[in-house]
Amino acid sequence: MFEALRKTTSALFDPDRRFRQARIFHAVRVALALLVSIALTTGIDIPHGEWATITVLVVIGGLQHHGNIRKRAAERGAGTVLGALLGLFVIVQGAYFGLPLLTWGLLAVISGYCAYHAVGKGGYVALLTAITVIITAGHGNQDVYDAVWRTADVLIGTAIALVFSFALPAYASYSWRFKLAGLLRACAAVHAKIERGLRDEKERQQDMMKLSAALVQLRSLIPSVAKETDVTTADLEEVQHSARVCISALEMLAAVEPELAGTDGQEQTIRDLLLEMASALESGDESMVRENASLPAPHPDDPSVGHSSHAFLTLQLSSELAHLRDHLSQMASRTRFPYAVRAAA
C-alpha cells in the first residue's frame, strides 16, 4: 500500500510527467470538480443545481497553467458573480414593476454595455457578466424564487471552481522548460542534416517552419512563466532572442555551401552544446553542461574564418549558443529558477 502511495505521489509531482500528461491532469481536475458540484447540490437538494455545475465548467474548464490561473480565475469569478447579481436585480424589478418592455430594455442595455467593454481591457469579465445575466434572468420571465436560487447556484459553482483551479495545476514554467529543451534538440537535428549536406528545398522549409512554430509556442508562455517565478520578462525575452538568432543562423547555414574542412570540431561542439542544454533543462542537472564548450565571438576579419560564409555562420551560431548557456546560468544564480541551466564549476 505504501509503495503504491509513493509511486502515485511521485507521478503527481514529477515535472516531466506533469508536462507530458498536462491534458490528463486538467481533465481529472475538472471531472473531480464536477463530481463535487453534483454531490453538493444534490446532497442538500439545492434547486436548479445544474447551474452550479455549468458554472464550474465555465470558470475552470479552460484554465490550465498556474501562471495565469489566478488572474483568469479571478476574472471569471468576478464576471460570473457580477452577472448573477445583475440578473437577480433584473428579475426583482420585473416582479415589482411588471413591465416586460422595461425588463427587455434593461437586458439590452446591460448586454450592450458589456459588449462595449468586451473588446477592451477587462473584456473577459464583461463578456461573462453578460452571459451570466441571461443565465440567471432568462428573458425576464423567471420568478424571484428561481432567480435567487440560480444566483446561489452560480456562487456555489464559482467557489468550487476556484478551489479546484489550484489543484494540480500545470505550471507554465514546466512547459517552457521542456519546450525549450525540445527546440534545442530539434535545432541539433537540423544542424546534423546541414552537415550531411541538406539540399532539398522543401525539406529545409519544413524544418524551419517547425522550428519557428516551436519558437512561437515558447513565446506565448513567457507572461505566465514570469508570474509563476521571480524570473523577469526581460530575462525570458533574452532567451527567446537567442533562440531566434540560432534558428536564423541555421537557416542561413542551410543555404550556403558547406565547408570542406576545418569546422568539423566546431560543428560537433555545437550539437554537443545543444543536446547538453536540452538534457540539463529536462533533468534540472546543470552539471551536464560543460563550461569549456564556448567558442569566441566571430569577426569578419578573423583570419581563421577567411572568406567562408559557412565558417563565419558556424562561429556565430556557436557564440550565440554560448551566450544562451551563460544567460541561463545567470538566471539560475540570480533567481529561484532551479531548472535553469547553470555552467558547471
VENCOR-V626624 format. One record per helix or strand. SS is the DSSP state (helix for helix, strand for strand). FROM is the first residue (numbers start at 1). LEN is the number of residues. If there is no record, write none. Layout:
<<SS:FROM:LEN> <SS:FROM:LEN>>
This chain:
<<helix:2:12> <helix:15:6> <helix:22:22> <helix:50:11> <strand:65:1> <helix:66:32> <helix:100:19> <helix:123:15> <helix:144:21> <strand:170:1> <helix:172:24> <helix:201:20> <helix:222:7> <helix:233:23> <helix:264:20> <helix:286:3> <helix:291:3> <helix:309:26>>
